[in-house]
Amino acid sequence: MAGLDKNTPLPTGIVVHTQSRVLEVSFANGRNFRLPFELLRVYSPSAEVKGHGPGQEVLQVGKRDVTVTALDQVGNYAVQPVFSDGHSSGIYSWDYLYHLGDRQDALWADYLKALADAGASRDATVSGAPALQATEIHRKGCH
């Protein structure tokens, strides 16, 4: 079991770069991805972010400066980061990390569009008040 998908290559290295806020993941097929902490956080595989079914995704806002404060291995198939905003329930299987890396540009564009459509920001509010309350992402065909 490589991740959850038997066709996903196994990771050969995982490095947390705290200064540049990226998780670098190298895979046995030679692919190497630098995943920004913000991307990992806003695409967390947790129910808190993904919901419990299609159309229940929750747009994460104000996550530009989020950091990873810990990274725990889960069995032989995943890692579980702890983020500086307290989020820690996402379990990132090897295949999910590979998916995030492989589709990073498209996922990032989708995220920026969802923020713009919601009138939300990647930045936390300056006043110390919470950023915009979680807003559902409304994708095409989902209401």
FENSUL-V278790 format. One record per residue. N is the residue number from 1. PSI is psi as a letter, one per 20 degrees, with the letter a starting at -180 (999 if undefined). BURIAL is b if it has 24 or more other C-alpha atoms within 12 Angstrom, else e. D_CENTER is the distance of its C-alpha to the mean C-alpha in whole Angstrom. Layout:
n->{N;N}
psi->{PSI;PSI}
burial->{BURIAL;BURIAL}
d_center->{D_CENTER;D_CENTER}
//
This chain:
n->{1;2;3;4;5;6;7;8;9;10;11;12;13;14;15;16;17;18;19;20;21;22;23;24;25;26;27;28;29;30;31;32;33;34;35;36;37;38;39;40;41;42;43;44;45;46;47;48;49;50;51;52;53;54;55;56;57;58;59;60;61;62;63;64;65;66;67;68;69;70;71;72;73;74;75;76;77;78;79;80;81;82;83;84;85;86;87;88;89;90;91;92;93;94;95;96;97;98;99;100;101;102;103;104;105;106;107;108;109;110;111;112;113;114;115;116;117;118;119;120;121;122;123;124;125;126;127;128;129;130;131;132;133;134;135;136;137;138;139;140;141;142;143}
psi->{o;g;f;h;p;i;i;p;q;q;q;i;q;p;p;o;n;h;g;i;l;q;o;p;p;q;q;h;j;i;q;p;q;o;o;q;h;g;g;g;g;i;k;p;j;q;h;h;g;i;a;j;r;p;i;j;q;o;p;p;q;k;j;g;j;q;r;p;i;q;o;q;q;o;b;k;i;r;q;o;q;p;q;i;j;i;p;j;i;p;o;n;r;g;h;g;g;g;g;g;g;h;j;g;g;g;g;g;g;g;g;h;g;g;g;g;h;i;k;r;q;i;q;q;q;h;i;i;q;q;r;p;q;p;p;q;p;o;r;p;i;p;999}
burial->{e;e;b;e;e;e;e;e;b;b;b;e;e;b;b;b;e;e;e;e;b;b;b;b;b;b;b;e;e;e;e;b;b;b;b;b;b;b;b;b;b;b;b;b;b;b;e;b;b;b;e;e;e;e;e;e;b;b;b;b;b;b;b;b;b;b;b;b;e;e;b;e;e;e;e;e;b;b;b;b;b;b;b;e;b;e;b;b;e;b;b;b;b;b;b;b;b;b;b;b;b;e;e;e;e;e;e;b;e;e;b;b;e;b;b;e;e;e;e;b;b;b;e;e;e;e;e;e;e;e;e;b;e;b;b;b;b;e;e;e;e;e;e}
d_center->{22;19;16;17;19;22;21;18;19;19;17;20;18;15;16;14;15;16;18;16;13;11;11;13;14;17;18;22;22;22;19;17;13;12;8;8;7;7;4;2;4;5;3;4;7;9;12;12;9;10;14;17;17;17;18;16;13;12;12;10;12;14;10;12;13;11;12;11;15;15;13;15;16;17;20;20;17;14;12;11;10;12;10;13;13;14;11;11;12;9;10;9;12;13;13;9;9;12;11;8;10;13;12;10;13;13;10;10;14;13;11;14;16;15;15;18;20;19;21;18;16;14;16;17;21;23;26;24;23;20;18;19;18;16;17;16;15;18;18;21;23;21;23}
//
